Amino acid sequence: MKAKDIEKKFDEGEDITKYLEISKAGRPEQEQKRVNVDFPLWMIQKLDREAKRLGVPRQSIIKIWVADRLEKAS
C-alpha cells in the first residue's frame, strides 16, 4: 500500500496499525547515549525545584534546556 493511501485512511479515522511494521519502527537521529555530568549542589537544587514546579523529572528539564541552547547556537 502506498503512503498516500495510508494517510487517507488515517485522515478518515481508520485504524492503520495493521499496515505498519511496528517492530521496525524507529526515531531517526534519536539514538540514546548515556553521559555523566557533575553539577554543583545549588544547580541540582534549582533543577529539582523547577522540575517539581513543572511536574517532570530532572532529566527532562536538562534535556529540554540543552536542546534549546543547541538550537539557538546553530
C-alpha positions as CSV (number, residue, x, y, z in Angstrom):
1,M,0.0,0.0,0.0
2,K,1.3,3.5,-0.8
3,A,1.9,6.1,1.8
4,K,-0.7,8.4,0.4
5,D,-3.4,5.6,0.7
6,I,-2.4,5.0,4.3
7,E,-2.5,8.8,5.0
8,K,-6.0,8.9,3.5
9,K,-7.2,6.1,5.7
10,F,-5.7,7.8,8.8
11,D,-7.3,11.1,7.9
12,E,-10.6,9.3,7.6
13,G,-10.2,7.9,11.1
14,E,-9.5,4.3,10.2
15,D,-7.2,2.2,12.3
16,I,-4.0,1.9,10.2
17,T,-1.9,-0.1,12.6
18,K,-2.5,-3.3,10.6
19,Y,-0.5,-1.6,7.8
20,L,2.5,-0.8,9.9
21,E,5.5,-2.9,10.9
22,I,5.8,-1.6,14.5
23,S,8.7,-3.9,15.3
24,K,10.8,-2.0,12.7
25,A,9.8,1.5,13.8
26,G,12.5,3.9,14.9
27,R,13.2,7.5,15.5
28,P,15.8,8.9,13.2
29,E,18.7,10.7,15.0
30,Q,17.2,9.8,18.4
31,E,19.5,7.1,19.4
32,Q,20.3,7.4,23.1
33,K,23.8,7.6,24.6
34,R,24.3,8.0,28.4
35,V,26.6,10.7,29.6
36,N,27.6,11.7,33.1
37,V,27.7,15.3,34.2
38,D,28.7,16.6,37.6
39,F,26.7,19.6,38.8
40,P,27.2,21.7,41.9
41,L,24.6,21.1,44.6
42,W,23.0,24.5,44.2
43,M,22.3,23.7,40.5
44,I,20.7,20.3,41.4
45,Q,18.5,22.0,44.0
46,K,17.3,24.6,41.4
47,L,16.8,22.0,38.8
48,D,14.8,19.9,41.2
49,R,12.6,22.9,42.2
50,E,11.9,23.7,38.5
51,A,11.2,20.0,37.7
52,K,8.8,19.8,40.6
53,R,7.1,23.0,39.6
54,L,6.6,21.6,36.1
55,G,5.8,18.1,37.2
56,V,8.5,16.4,35.2
57,P,11.8,14.6,36.1
58,R,15.0,16.5,36.5
59,Q,16.4,14.8,33.4
60,S,13.6,16.2,31.3
61,I,14.5,19.8,32.3
62,I,18.1,19.2,31.5
63,K,17.3,17.7,28.1
64,I,14.9,20.5,27.1
65,W,17.3,23.3,28.2
66,V,20.3,21.8,26.5
67,A,18.3,21.1,23.3
68,D,17.0,24.7,23.3
69,R,20.5,26.1,23.7
70,L,21.9,23.9,21.0
71,E,19.2,25.0,18.6
72,K,19.9,28.7,19.3
73,A,23.7,28.1,18.8
74,S,23.3,26.6,15.3
